Amino acid sequence: MLICPPFGQEAIRTHRFFRVLSDRLARSGAAVLRFDLYGSGDSGGADLDGDFEGWWRDICTAHDELQRHAVGRRVVWLGSRMGATLAAMADRSGLCDPERIILWDPIFDGARYMESLRLAHVEALERSYFMPDRAWRKRLENEAEAYTDEVLGVAISPQLRQQFRSLVPGAVKAPTHRTVMLADPDDHTANKWAQSAIANHAPLRMASFRHSLDWTTDPNAENPVVPGEAVQRLLAEIDE
């Protein structure tokens, strides 16, 4: 099992979740590899060094490393959020050959994603101070580039910003390997991408998946770090 992580704060926020999921898989006898994208976590490089092509190539490198340690086993990918989008890109590269791919809440509307990160950044600032500065909201509303060079503690290069804003469903081709996409039925962009892929006879299955895991905010009583229903649903998809 190869775990393809989300981007930025979402990867930090879900670190515990994927650790628990990986432990469950390992106890059942699966070989599991988690890794950090270049310029994040324990990988080499700085925040500003990350880009889409380098990241999907990281997935293929991690795939080869997992195969080296688990000779003769089939490799399944689980990508979440931006990691799911990158997994779809890596799948089309012809550089790696997964048995199956699970895409969880993939991102196919990069401009909307950037806007959601900008809003989450301001909300995090407001939660961090006893008296929030009203100027933060005004900048968010009036300046399109405000809070785009650093979002939730992660620096974003101009190149990566442009790649996010250029990300649309048509920019990611239909999968070539057997794939299931788990997404909220209200995620119209992801569902549109999947429907188009299925119409073009791609080996893709869509599945509705609502869960209580919040990708960016701090945990609280209504926002568990490791929601059990999400772990069980992913295990069921993996066991298929």
C-alpha positions as a Python dict, from the first residue, in 0.01 Angstrom:
ca = {
    (1, 'M'): (0, 0, 0),
    (2, 'L'): (142, 337, -106),
    (3, 'I'): (-1, 640, 78),
    (4, 'C'): (13, 957, -137),
    (5, 'P'): (-23, 1250, 106),
    (6, 'P'): (-218, 1575, 79),
    (7, 'F'): (-53, 1915, 42),
    (8, 'G'): (70, 2147, 315),
    (9, 'Q'): (-133, 2181, 633),
    (10, 'E'): (-368, 1907, 516),
    (11, 'A'): (-77, 1661, 529),
    (12, 'I'): (11, 1776, 882),
    (13, 'R'): (-351, 1765, 993),
    (14, 'T'): (-398, 1405, 868),
    (15, 'H'): (-61, 1265, 975),
    (16, 'R'): (-212, 1081, 1271),
    (17, 'F'): (-500, 951, 1060),
    (18, 'F'): (-272, 789, 804),
    (19, 'R'): (-43, 656, 1075),
    (20, 'V'): (-339, 473, 1231),
    (21, 'L'): (-459, 347, 892),
    (22, 'S'): (-108, 228, 803),
    (23, 'D'): (-71, 44, 1134),
    (24, 'R'): (-402, -136, 1073),
    (25, 'L'): (-289, -240, 726),
    (26, 'A'): (54, -352, 849),
    (27, 'R'): (-103, -568, 1121),
    (28, 'S'): (-309, -740, 853),
    (29, 'G'): (9, -829, 662),
    (30, 'A'): (27, -546, 407),
    (31, 'A'): (352, -368, 328),
    (32, 'V'): (282, 6, 366),
    (33, 'L'): (488, 307, 263),
    (34, 'R'): (412, 664, 366),
    (35, 'F'): (634, 943, 232),
    (36, 'D'): (665, 1321, 222),
    (37, 'L'): (652, 1512, -106),
    (38, 'Y'): (969, 1699, -201),
    (39, 'G'): (994, 2027, -12),
    (40, 'S'): (769, 1906, 271),
    (41, 'G'): (799, 1713, 596),
    (42, 'D'): (1122, 1517, 624),
    (43, 'S'): (1196, 1522, 251),
    (44, 'G'): (1471, 1734, 98),
    (45, 'G'): (1412, 2083, -39),
    (46, 'A'): (1226, 2387, 91),
    (47, 'D'): (859, 2479, 66),
    (48, 'L'): (922, 2686, -246),
    (49, 'D'): (1080, 2393, -433),
    (50, 'G'): (761, 2191, -480),
    (51, 'D'): (575, 2163, -812),
    (52, 'F'): (324, 1925, -972),
    (53, 'E'): (564, 1739, -1201),
    (54, 'G'): (822, 1685, -931),
    (55, 'W'): (554, 1562, -693),
    (56, 'W'): (394, 1307, -924),
    (57, 'R'): (743, 1183, -1002),
    (58, 'D'): (791, 1143, -624),
    (59, 'I'): (495, 903, -628),
    (60, 'C'): (661, 688, -894),
    (61, 'T'): (988, 692, -699),
    (62, 'A'): (805, 584, -383),
    (63, 'H'): (625, 314, -584),
    (64, 'D'): (958, 173, -704),
    (65, 'E'): (1098, 181, -349),
    (66, 'L'): (796, -6, -213),
    (67, 'Q'): (829, -269, -485),
    (68, 'R'): (1197, -308, -400),
    (69, 'H'): (1107, -392, -39),
    (70, 'A'): (797, -599, -120),
    (71, 'V'): (911, -804, -417),
    (72, 'G'): (635, -985, -601),
    (73, 'R'): (349, -801, -430),
    (74, 'R'): (88, -592, -606),
    (75, 'V'): (95, -222, -515),
    (76, 'V'): (-222, -24, -447),
    (77, 'W'): (-214, 356, -421),
    (78, 'L'): (-426, 561, -182),
    (79, 'G'): (-411, 932, -261),
    (80, 'S'): (-600, 1198, -68),
    (81, 'R'): (-679, 1556, -169),
    (82, 'M'): (-383, 1690, -373),
    (83, 'G'): (-214, 1353, -329),
    (84, 'A'): (-508, 1196, -514),
    (85, 'T'): (-477, 1444, -799),
    (86, 'L'): (-103, 1379, -823),
    (87, 'A'): (-167, 1004, -819),
    (88, 'A'): (-398, 1046, -1118),
    (89, 'M'): (-121, 1239, -1295),
    (90, 'A'): (142, 976, -1209),
    (91, 'D'): (-91, 702, -1332),
    (92, 'R'): (-90, 856, -1681),
    (93, 'S'): (288, 904, -1690),
    (94, 'G'): (373, 548, -1788),
    (95, 'L'): (658, 551, -1535),
    (96, 'C'): (490, 332, -1272),
    (97, 'D'): (237, 52, -1276),
    (98, 'P'): (2, 28, -976),
    (99, 'E'): (-242, -260, -943),
    (100, 'R'): (-521, -27, -834),
    (101, 'I'): (-572, 336, -728),
    (102, 'I'): (-801, 487, -464),
    (103, 'L'): (-860, 862, -504),
    (104, 'W'): (-1004, 1021, -190),
    (105, 'D'): (-1148, 1372, -224),
    (106, 'P'): (-927, 1462, -522),
    (107, 'I'): (-886, 1827, -618),
    (108, 'F'): (-972, 1923, -976),
    (109, 'D'): (-1058, 2290, -924),
    (110, 'G'): (-727, 2449, -824),
    (111, 'A'): (-855, 2807, -820),
    (112, 'R'): (-1133, 2715, -578),
    (113, 'Y'): (-884, 2518, -371),
    (114, 'M'): (-656, 2822, -342),
    (115, 'E'): (-952, 3032, -230),
    (116, 'S'): (-1041, 2776, 37),
    (117, 'L'): (-680, 2783, 164),
    (118, 'R'): (-682, 3165, 177),
    (119, 'L'): (-1003, 3160, 383),
    (120, 'A'): (-869, 2889, 613),
    (121, 'H'): (-552, 3094, 662),
    (122, 'V'): (-746, 3401, 776),
    (123, 'E'): (-972, 3194, 1000),
    (124, 'A'): (-663, 3041, 1161),
    (125, 'L'): (-523, 3388, 1226),
    (126, 'E'): (-850, 3497, 1384),
    (127, 'R'): (-855, 3196, 1614),
    (128, 'S'): (-496, 3259, 1720),
    (129, 'Y'): (-546, 3611, 1855),
    (130, 'F'): (-761, 3739, 2139),
    (131, 'M'): (-854, 4046, 1931),
    (132, 'P'): (-842, 3961, 1557),
    (133, 'D'): (-744, 4235, 1316),
    (134, 'R'): (-1033, 4330, 1087),
    (135, 'A'): (-783, 4420, 818),
    (136, 'W'): (-720, 4049, 756),
    (137, 'R'): (-1075, 3996, 626),
    (138, 'K'): (-1062, 4316, 421),
    (139, 'R'): (-741, 4202, 251),
    (140, 'L'): (-895, 3863, 182),
    (141, 'E'): (-1201, 4021, 20),
    (142, 'N'): (-1026, 4300, -173),
    (143, 'E'): (-686, 4161, -275),
    (144, 'A'): (-685, 3851, -498),
    (145, 'E'): (-318, 3783, -421),
    (146, 'A'): (-343, 3831, -45),
    (147, 'Y'): (-243, 3520, 154),
    (148, 'T'): (-119, 3329, -149),
    (149, 'D'): (257, 3342, -91),
    (150, 'E'): (222, 3169, 248),
    (151, 'V'): (-86, 2969, 344),
    (152, 'L'): (-133, 2804, 683),
    (153, 'G'): (240, 2810, 749),
    (154, 'V'): (347, 2677, 408),
    (155, 'A'): (524, 2899, 154),
    (156, 'I'): (393, 2875, -203),
    (157, 'S'): (607, 2972, -501),
    (158, 'P'): (466, 3177, -792),
    (159, 'Q'): (507, 2867, -1012),
    (160, 'L'): (303, 2648, -778),
    (161, 'R'): (35, 2918, -741),
    (162, 'Q'): (-2, 2923, -1118),
    (163, 'Q'): (-20, 2544, -1132),
    (164, 'F'): (-296, 2541, -872),
    (165, 'R'): (-495, 2805, -1061),
    (166, 'S'): (-453, 2620, -1390),
    (167, 'L'): (-582, 2295, -1242),
    (168, 'V'): (-919, 2208, -1397),
    (169, 'P'): (-1086, 1870, -1463),
    (170, 'G'): (-970, 1867, -1826),
    (171, 'A'): (-606, 1907, -1718),
    (172, 'V'): (-603, 1561, -1556),
    (173, 'K'): (-659, 1272, -1796),
    (174, 'A'): (-872, 968, -1724),
    (175, 'P'): (-700, 683, -1537),
    (176, 'T'): (-547, 387, -1716),
    (177, 'H'): (-537, 154, -1413),
    (178, 'R'): (-837, 29, -1215),
    (179, 'T'): (-947, 322, -1000),
    (180, 'V'): (-1215, 412, -748),
    (181, 'M'): (-1291, 774, -661),
    (182, 'L'): (-1433, 842, -315),
    (183, 'A'): (-1586, 1189, -301),
    (184, 'D'): (-1867, 1386, -147),
    (185, 'P'): (-2170, 1385, -380),
    (186, 'D'): (-2171, 1767, -350),
    (187, 'D'): (-1820, 1787, -497),
    (188, 'H'): (-1949, 1860, -845),
    (189, 'T'): (-1607, 1920, -1000),
    (190, 'A'): (-1466, 1583, -894),
    (191, 'N'): (-1786, 1405, -996),
    (192, 'K'): (-1781, 1580, -1335),
    (193, 'W'): (-1423, 1458, -1390),
    (194, 'A'): (-1520, 1101, -1296),
    (195, 'Q'): (-1831, 1100, -1515),
    (196, 'S'): (-1627, 1221, -1812),
    (197, 'A'): (-1367, 948, -1751),
    (198, 'I'): (-1636, 679, -1729),
    (199, 'A'): (-1798, 808, -2049),
    (200, 'N'): (-1462, 758, -2219),
    (201, 'H'): (-1451, 396, -2092),
    (202, 'A'): (-1185, 452, -1828),
    (203, 'P'): (-1160, 176, -1561),
    (204, 'L'): (-1308, 406, -1297),
    (205, 'R'): (-1578, 358, -1036),
    (206, 'M'): (-1740, 644, -841),
    (207, 'A'): (-1843, 604, -477),
    (208, 'S'): (-2009, 852, -245),
    (209, 'F'): (-1809, 920, 72),
    (210, 'R'): (-1911, 1171, 337),
    (211, 'H'): (-1692, 1178, 648),
    (212, 'S'): (-1622, 1391, 956),
    (213, 'L'): (-1251, 1449, 891),
    (214, 'D'): (-1182, 1819, 841),
    (215, 'W'): (-876, 1859, 619),
    (216, 'T'): (-745, 2189, 755),
    (217, 'T'): (-885, 2299, 1091),
    (218, 'D'): (-760, 2204, 1436),
    (219, 'P'): (-939, 1912, 1604),
    (220, 'N'): (-1225, 1979, 1843),
    (221, 'A'): (-1516, 1789, 1991),
    (222, 'E'): (-1696, 1774, 1652),
    (223, 'N'): (-1384, 1725, 1442),
    (224, 'P'): (-1196, 1405, 1539),
    (225, 'V'): (-837, 1345, 1438),
    (226, 'V'): (-905, 984, 1338),
    (227, 'P'): (-1275, 933, 1259),
    (228, 'G'): (-1347, 562, 1282),
    (229, 'E'): (-1598, 557, 997),
    (230, 'A'): (-1337, 696, 757),
    (231, 'V'): (-1080, 435, 860),
    (232, 'Q'): (-1332, 153, 817),
    (233, 'R'): (-1450, 278, 477),
    (234, 'L'): (-1096, 304, 342),
    (235, 'L'): (-1005, -41, 476),
    (236, 'A'): (-1310, -183, 299),
    (237, 'E'): (-1211, -22, -31),
    (238, 'I'): (-852, -144, 7),
    (239, 'D'): (-965, -500, 89),
    (240, 'E'): (-1174, -512, -227),
}
